[in-house]
Amino acid sequence: VFGKDINLILVLNNLSSDRKTVRVDMSASTILYTRRTVAEILKATTSVELGSKQGKHIRVKIPYAHYGRYLTTDKRIQVTALCEVMRTHGLKLLVEKTIILEDTNIIIKLPRRIVVNKAATLEISYANPLPEPVSRCVLLVTLMNQQVKINLARLAPRERSKIYFEFTPRRSGPLQLQVDFSCDKFSHVKGFVTIAVAPS
């Protein structure tokens, strides 16, 4: 989840009966959806002794403080482990994992029934998932081809807040509501909902 530390486990298994020494070069980078690297956020090297048929776990932690300011709106991190078995003429194994961080930020609550030409009120709640305060918070609400910009108060670490948004639908049928939340530490966190408008 975006804003939390990332905990990973690399599992190494020695499938042979010989003792093995494995050198592991770990790295992690924030990337774009095109896989282009933005910034390296982790680099670590360790050596692991594996006995006959033995397995070992290497724990890796990437704190929010290391990745937060380098993350793009794609919220992707590429983790790579290059494992070299020593004394085997350079036998290497590459393990890669792409992590897409989840955003559990925006929650939109609708009334049970929304009727054409009658005012309806939505509840839009938004959150700061980070362990630090955020300011310059802005909510862009797009509905019925109109966009409303709402400037919000700063949010304390991990604080959730909400606003009420009133509108009057002019026709029955489905309506798309889009909410876009931005602040000084991250931008374009989106929430969507389809509203079913009943005839009067």
C-alpha positions as CSV (number, residue, x, y, z in Angstrom):
1,V,0.0,0.0,0.0
2,F,1.3,3.5,-1.0
3,G,2.7,5.2,2.1
4,K,3.6,2.0,4.0
5,D,7.0,0.3,4.1
6,I,7.4,-2.5,1.6
7,N,8.5,-5.9,3.0
8,L,9.8,-8.6,0.7
9,I,11.3,-12.1,1.1
10,L,13.7,-13.6,-1.4
11,V,13.5,-17.4,-1.1
12,L,16.7,-19.3,-2.0
13,N,16.7,-23.1,-2.3
14,N,19.7,-25.3,-2.9
15,L,18.3,-28.3,-4.9
16,S,21.7,-30.1,-4.9
17,S,23.4,-32.2,-2.2
18,D,26.6,-30.0,-2.5
19,R,27.1,-27.0,-0.2
20,K,26.7,-23.7,-2.0
21,T,27.8,-20.1,-1.4
22,V,25.5,-17.6,-3.1
23,R,26.3,-13.9,-3.5
24,V,23.1,-11.9,-3.8
25,D,23.1,-8.3,-5.3
26,M,19.7,-6.7,-4.6
27,S,18.5,-3.5,-6.1
28,A,15.2,-1.7,-6.4
29,S,14.2,1.3,-8.5
30,T,11.0,3.4,-9.1
31,I,10.0,3.0,-12.7
32,L,7.5,4.2,-15.2
33,Y,4.9,1.9,-16.8
34,T,7.3,1.7,-19.8
35,R,9.8,0.1,-17.4
36,R,12.2,3.1,-17.7
37,T,14.0,3.7,-14.4
38,V,13.3,6.9,-12.5
39,A,15.6,6.5,-9.4
40,E,17.4,3.7,-7.6
41,I,16.1,3.4,-4.0
42,L,17.8,0.3,-2.8
43,K,21.2,-1.4,-3.3
44,A,22.5,-4.2,-1.1
45,T,24.8,-7.2,-1.3
46,T,24.8,-10.2,0.9
47,S,26.4,-13.7,0.9
48,V,24.4,-16.8,1.8
49,E,25.7,-20.3,2.7
50,L,23.3,-23.1,1.7
51,G,23.8,-26.6,2.9
52,S,22.7,-29.7,1.1
53,K,19.0,-29.3,0.0
54,Q,18.7,-26.3,2.3
55,G,16.5,-23.3,1.8
56,K,16.9,-19.8,3.2
57,H,14.9,-16.6,3.3
58,I,16.4,-13.1,2.8
59,R,14.2,-10.4,4.2
60,V,14.2,-7.0,2.4
61,K,12.6,-3.8,3.6
62,I,12.1,-0.7,1.5
63,P,10.9,2.1,3.9
64,Y,8.5,4.7,2.6
65,A,11.2,7.3,3.4
66,H,13.4,5.7,0.6
67,Y,10.8,5.5,-2.2
68,G,8.2,8.2,-1.4
69,R,9.7,11.2,-3.2
70,Y,10.9,9.2,-6.2
71,L,7.6,7.5,-7.0
72,T,5.7,8.6,-10.2
73,T,1.9,8.5,-10.7
74,D,2.4,5.0,-12.0
75,K,3.4,3.9,-8.4
76,R,5.7,1.1,-9.7
77,I,8.8,-0.3,-8.2
78,Q,11.1,-2.8,-9.9
79,V,13.0,-5.2,-7.5
80,T,15.9,-7.2,-8.8
81,A,18.0,-9.9,-7.2
82,L,21.1,-11.2,-9.1
83,C,22.2,-14.4,-7.5
84,E,25.6,-15.7,-8.3
85,V,26.7,-19.2,-7.2
86,M,30.3,-18.9,-6.3
87,R,33.0,-21.3,-7.6
88,T,30.8,-22.5,-10.5
89,H,32.3,-20.5,-13.4
90,G,29.8,-17.6,-12.9
91,L,26.5,-19.5,-12.7
92,K,24.0,-16.7,-12.3
93,L,20.2,-16.4,-11.7
94,L,18.2,-13.2,-12.1
95,V,15.0,-12.8,-10.1
96,E,12.8,-9.7,-10.9
97,K,9.5,-8.5,-9.5
98,T,7.5,-5.4,-10.4
99,I,5.4,-4.0,-7.5
100,I,2.5,-1.7,-8.2
101,L,1.5,0.1,-5.0
102,E,-2.2,0.1,-4.1
103,D,-4.1,3.3,-3.4
104,T,-6.9,2.9,-0.9
105,N,-7.4,6.7,-0.9
106,I,-10.7,7.8,-2.2
107,I,-14.1,6.5,-1.1
108,I,-17.3,7.7,-2.7
109,K,-20.6,7.1,-0.9
110,L,-23.9,7.5,-2.8
111,P,-27.5,7.9,-1.6
112,R,-29.6,4.8,-2.0
113,R,-31.7,6.4,-4.7
114,I,-30.8,9.2,-7.1
115,V,-33.7,10.7,-9.1
116,V,-33.7,13.0,-12.1
117,N,-34.2,16.7,-11.3
118,K,-33.8,16.2,-7.5
119,A,-30.8,17.4,-5.5
120,A,-28.6,14.5,-4.3
121,T,-25.6,14.6,-1.9
122,L,-22.5,12.5,-2.3
123,E,-19.9,11.9,0.4
124,I,-16.3,11.9,-0.9
125,S,-13.7,10.9,1.6
126,Y,-10.0,11.2,0.9
127,A,-6.9,10.4,3.0
128,N,-3.2,11.1,3.5
129,P,-1.6,7.6,3.5
130,L,1.8,9.1,4.4
131,P,3.6,9.2,7.8
132,E,4.1,13.0,7.2
133,P,1.6,15.9,6.8
134,V,0.5,17.1,3.4
135,S,-0.6,20.5,2.3
136,R,-1.9,22.3,-0.9
137,C,-4.6,19.6,-1.1
138,V,-7.0,19.9,-4.1
139,L,-9.9,17.8,-5.2
140,L,-11.1,17.9,-8.8
141,V,-14.7,16.6,-9.2
142,T,-15.8,15.9,-12.7
143,L,-19.5,15.2,-13.3
144,M,-22.0,15.9,-16.2
145,N,-19.1,17.4,-18.3
146,Q,-18.4,19.9,-15.6
147,Q,-15.3,20.1,-13.4
148,V,-15.3,21.6,-9.9
149,K,-12.0,22.4,-8.1
150,I,-12.1,22.3,-4.3
151,N,-9.2,23.5,-2.2
152,L,-8.9,21.5,1.0
153,A,-7.2,22.0,4.4
154,R,-3.8,20.3,5.1
155,L,-4.0,16.7,6.3
156,A,-2.0,15.3,9.3
157,P,-0.1,12.0,8.9
158,R,-2.6,9.2,8.0
159,E,-5.5,11.5,8.5
160,R,-8.8,10.9,6.6
161,S,-11.3,13.7,5.9
162,K,-14.5,14.1,3.9
163,I,-16.6,16.6,2.0
164,Y,-20.2,16.5,0.9
165,F,-20.9,17.3,-2.8
166,E,-24.4,18.2,-3.9
167,F,-25.7,18.0,-7.5
168,T,-28.9,17.7,-9.5
169,P,-29.0,15.2,-12.4
170,R,-30.8,16.5,-15.5
171,R,-31.4,13.1,-17.1
172,S,-32.0,9.5,-16.1
173,G,-29.5,6.8,-16.9
174,P,-25.8,6.2,-15.9
175,L,-23.6,9.1,-14.9
176,Q,-19.8,8.9,-14.5
177,L,-18.3,10.7,-11.5
178,Q,-14.5,11.1,-11.4
179,V,-12.6,12.4,-8.4
180,D,-8.9,13.4,-8.6
181,F,-7.0,14.2,-5.4
182,S,-3.6,16.0,-5.4
183,C,-1.3,17.6,-2.8
184,D,2.3,18.7,-2.4
185,K,3.6,15.1,-1.8
186,F,1.7,13.2,-4.5
187,S,-0.7,13.9,-7.3
188,H,-3.6,12.4,-9.4
189,V,-5.0,9.8,-7.0
190,K,-8.3,8.9,-8.7
191,G,-11.6,7.6,-7.7
192,F,-14.5,6.6,-10.0
193,V,-18.1,5.7,-9.6
194,T,-21.0,5.1,-12.0
195,I,-24.2,6.7,-10.7
196,A,-27.5,5.2,-11.8
197,V,-30.1,8.0,-12.1
198,A,-33.7,6.9,-11.9
199,P,-36.5,8.7,-13.8
200,S,-38.8,10.9,-11.7
